[in-house]
Amino acid sequence: MTTRIQIIHPIGTSLYNDYTVELLGPLAAPSIEIEVTNLEELSDKPFVLSPEAVNEELVRAVKRAERDGVAGVVVACASDPGIEATSKEVSIPVIGPFSALANLGHVTGRLGIIAAGYKIDTWRPRAVAYGLEENLVSVRKSDFSHPTDELSKELLAEDPELLLDHILGEMRRSVTEEAVTQAREAASVDDVDTLFFACTLWSGLLEPVRVAVPAVKVLDPLVSPLRYLEYLLGV
């Protein structure tokens, strides 16, 4: 029996949809069928603008998914936009990368979060709000840059594959040039047991970190919620 789940990118473009299928499809349980979609009613920017901006469209999308027989949904943004509002409106599980981590918090030990600088101050309060102990959470920075709005708009219209390559190339650079160093510091100085990478665009790119800190559990921001959703669905 096949269990359908949906990965929703809370943006208005399908830029990451095929890439996500290629990334997660081979990792899913044999009985899981992954569908990847996005919020077409939003503007076609390739990045999440704000959690508040996606709530209404996400609720509508998840309600449609539930009516269509989808068993559960992963919202593909590390800061879990719209999770709380949407979960109240449907009976199927709706999870995000950080909510998946927090709900399994008892197995994480001391948690290290690696995030972009522009969001660095948001992660410790988010961890505490999810019930994690503040003294067991450390946050370190690995910066990356996004293409300008002008370049993103131009490439999205003319060459979306080039835009995706540009974005993922910058995420790879941030891993090798900065995140590996920050992971080593988190392991040796902060004594973390688990590392959470706070952007889903790092998904699939973290093997250099695992090699650098083999004693630390490195959570992939899309694979982890997939695993948690499989657990919730009993597959």
N, C-alpha and C positions, 0 to 999 in steps of 0.2 A: 504493500500500500504506500502510495506517495503522499508526503506531507508538503504542502506548498507554503513557503515563507517568502516574505517580500523585504527587500532592502530598499529603503527610500532615501535618496539624496535630497536634503531639504533646500534645494536650489531649483531654478527655473530652466536649467539646461540638462540635456542628457549626456553631457561631455564624459562623465565617469561611468556611465551605465555598462557599456560593453567591457570596459577594463575591470569593473567590479565582478562581473560574471566570470571572466577569465581567472581572476584572482581567487574567488571564493568557491567557485563551482567544484574544482577538484578536491577541495578540503572539506566539503560538506559530507554528512552521513549519507550512505547510499540511498536511503529512503527520502531524502530531502530534495525538493525541487526549488531552486532559487530563482526568483524573479527580481529584477532590479529596475527601479523606476525613479522618477523625479517629480517635482511639483510644477507642472507645466504652466500653471496660472501665475507663477511668480515671474519677475523679470529674469532675463536670460544671463544674469551674471554668474560666473563659475564658482563663486564663493558665497558662504552663508553670510547674510547681512547682519541679522540679529535674531535671537530666539523668538522675540515677540512677533517678528515679521512673518514667521512660518506657521503660527499656531492654527489659524483658521483653515488654511489650505491643507495642512497636515491632518487635521481632524477629518476633513472631507475625504482625503485620500485613504486614510485608514478605515473609515467607515465603508468605503467602496471595496477595499480589500477584504474586509470581513464579510460583506454581502456576497463577494465572489468566491468565498471558500478558502481564503488564505488563513493559515493557522496562527501566524504570528508575524510581527514586523520588527525590523531593526532600523532605527533612524541613524543614518550614516554621517553623524557629526559628533565629535568627541565630547562636546559640551551638552549633548542631549537636548537640543532645542525642541520644544513642544511635547516632550515626553509626558510631563505631569498632566497637562491639559488633555492630551489625547487619550491617555490611559483611562480617564474618567468616563469617556464616551463610548468605549467598546469593551467587549468581553474577552477579546484575544489579547495575549501579551504584547506590549509595545515597549521595547527596550532600546537603550543607547549604549555606547561604549563605556561611559563612566558609571551609569546605573548598573550595568552588568558587573563591573568591577566592585562597586560598593555593596551589591547584594551578595557577593562572595567574599566580602571583606575579611571574614574570620580566617580565611586561608592565605591572605596576602602578607601577613607579618608587617614589617616596616615598609611603607610604601614610598617610592620615589616617583615624582611626576616630572616629565620633561615636556616643556611647552615653549611656544613662541613668546618672545619678549612682550609683545603688545597685549598678551592675555595673562602675563605671568602672575599678576596679583589676584586673579579670579579663582585659581585652582585650590588653594588651601581652604578658603571659605566654602567652596563647593564640596570638598571632601568632608569637612566638618558637618555641613548640612545633610550629607548622606549618612552621617553617623560614624564616620571614621574618627579615630582619636587624633587631635591636632598634633600632639607630641610624637606621633608615629608617622607623620607625613612631612616629606621634604620636597621642595620644588626647585628645579634647575632649568636654565634657559638654553635652548638651541634655536637660534633664529633662522628664519627663512623669509624670502620676499616673494610677493605675488607680482605678476605682470601688472602694469598700469591698467586702469580702466579702459583707456584708449586702445592699447595694444590687445587687451583681452577681447574687446568688442570686435576689433578688426579681424583677429585670428579666429574667433568663434564663428564669424560669418564666412570667412574665406578658406580657412585651413584649421579646423578644430583639432585634427591629429597633431599638428605642430604645436598648438596651444597646450595640449595634454603633455606632449613631450617636454615642453618648456617647464611646465609646472612640476612634473615628476622629476625632471633633472635637477631642479632646485631643491626638491625634498631629498634626493639622493646626496646632493652636495652637503646639505645641512647634517645628514647622518654622518658622513665620513669626516667632515671637517670640524664638527662641533659636538654632535650628540654622542659619539663614541667617547670623547674626552669627558663629557658631563656624566655619562653612565659610569665610567671608571671612578670619578669623584664621588658619585652617589654611593657606589659600592664600598669604597675604601674609607670615605669620610663620614657619610651619612649612615652607613651600615644597613642599606636597604636590602630587603628580601625580594621585592617585586618592583618592576619599573613599568609605569603606564606612559605611553606616548600620546600626548594630547592633541592629535590631529589625525583624522582618518586618511589624509593624504600620505602619511608615513606607512600605511598598511602595505605589507609585502616587501618592505625595503629595509627591515631591521636585522637582517642576518649579521652584518658587521658588528652590531651592538651585542648580539648573543655570543659571538666569538670573543669579544673584548671582555665580557663579564659572564663567564660560563656558570658561575655559582648563583646568579641572579635570574629570577623568572622575568622574562621580557614579554609583556603582553602586547600583541598586535591589536590595534584599535578597531579593526573590523573582524578579525578572526575570533577574538574573545567574545564579543556579543553573539556571534553566530553559535559558538559553543554553548553559551549560556542559554540561548533560545532553544537549541536542541535539547538541553537538559530539562528545561521547563516543559517541552512538548513530549518528553519521554522517548526520544529517538536516538 
